[in-house]
Amino acid sequence: MMKVLNWLVSGVLISLLIVLAGVLTNNMAYVSKANADDSNKAHHASIVKIERILAQTEFDVSQKRDLLRKTRIEFYLAEAKQADLRNWTFKRDDLIGRAKNILVHHQTQFTFTTTEFASI
């Protein structure tokens, strides 16, 4: 009985220490943060290129599919910028690839866009 009680108390103490350490550090040791100075940093060339082509592409936002595509592309670009600020190259490249795929799909479905999509 004493061994069970000893194990129980030890388990509770260790759990409390883990929770206390998590609360006190506020999990900051595990999260990469961007500095305020980083927001003025130039973004990766592929982000700038996709943004430029996106600005030249026409979307009929009255149609749900075009509005959804444009919203998703803008979301992926915003996330890619955050990943770029944190130097998360794999995540940045993945998000740029997603935005690029949607943009290329949109441009191949509709002919009233720029001809620059083939160079993406």
C-alpha positions in Angstrom: 0.0 0.0 0.0 2.8 2.4 0.8 4.5 1.8 -2.6 1.3 2.6 -4.4 0.9 5.8 -2.4 4.5 6.7 -3.0 4.0 6.2 -6.8 0.8 8.2 -6.7 2.4 11.2 -4.9 5.5 11.1 -7.2 3.3 11.1 -10.3 1.2 14.0 -9.0 4.3 16.0 -8.1 6.0 15.4 -11.5 2.8 16.4 -13.3 2.5 19.6 -11.3 6.1 20.5 -12.0 5.5 19.9 -15.7 2.3 22.1 -15.7 4.0 24.7 -13.6 7.0 24.9 -16.0 4.6 25.2 -18.9 2.7 28.0 -17.3 5.7 29.9 -16.2 7.5 29.8 -19.5 4.3 30.3 -21.4 5.6 27.8 -24.0 7.8 30.5 -25.4 10.9 28.3 -25.7 9.1 26.2 -28.4 7.6 28.9 -30.6 9.6 30.8 -33.1 8.8 34.4 -33.1 9.4 37.1 -35.7 10.7 40.5 -34.6 8.9 43.7 -35.3 11.9 44.7 -37.6 11.2 41.6 -39.7 7.9 43.0 -41.1 9.9 45.4 -43.2 12.2 42.6 -44.6 11.9 41.9 -48.3 10.0 38.6 -48.9 11.3 35.6 -50.8 11.4 36.2 -54.6 8.8 33.5 -55.2 6.3 35.2 -52.9 6.8 38.5 -54.7 6.4 36.8 -58.1 3.1 35.1 -57.1 1.8 38.4 -55.7 2.7 40.2 -58.9 0.9 37.6 -61.0 -2.0 37.6 -58.6 -2.4 41.3 -59.0 -2.6 41.0 -62.8 -5.1 38.1 -62.7 -8.8 38.9 -63.0 -11.2 37.3 -60.6 -15.0 37.6 -60.9 -15.7 37.8 -57.2 -19.5 37.6 -57.8 -18.9 34.0 -58.6 -18.3 31.8 -55.5 -15.6 29.7 -57.1 -13.5 32.7 -58.1 -14.0 34.4 -54.7 -12.9 31.1 -52.9 -9.8 30.8 -55.1 -8.8 34.4 -54.5 -9.3 34.1 -50.8 -7.4 30.9 -50.6 -4.5 32.2 -52.6 -4.3 35.3 -50.4 -4.5 33.2 -47.2 -1.6 30.9 -48.4 0.5 34.0 -49.4 -0.1 35.6 -46.0 0.9 32.3 -44.3 4.0 32.0 -46.6 5.1 35.5 -45.6 4.9 34.6 -41.9 6.8 31.4 -42.5 9.4 33.4 -44.5 9.8 35.8 -41.5 10.4 32.9 -39.2 12.9 31.3 -41.7 10.7 28.2 -42.1 11.7 27.5 -45.6 10.0 24.1 -46.1 6.6 25.5 -44.9 7.1 28.7 -47.0 7.8 26.6 -50.1 4.8 24.3 -49.4 2.4 27.3 -49.0 3.8 29.0 -52.1 3.3 25.8 -54.0 -0.3 25.6 -52.9 -1.0 29.2 -53.9 0.7 28.6 -57.2 -1.3 25.5 -57.9 -4.6 27.4 -57.3 -3.5 30.3 -59.4 -2.3 28.2 -62.3 -5.6 26.2 -62.2 -7.6 29.4 -62.2 -5.6 30.8 -65.1 -5.9 27.6 -67.2 -9.7 27.5 -66.6 -10.3 31.1 -67.8 -8.8 32.9 -70.7 -9.2 36.5 -69.5 -6.0 36.5 -67.5 -2.4 37.3 -68.1 -0.2 35.0 -70.2 2.5 35.0 -67.6 1.2 31.9 -65.7 3.3 29.6 -67.8 6.4 31.1 -66.3 5.5 30.4 -62.7 
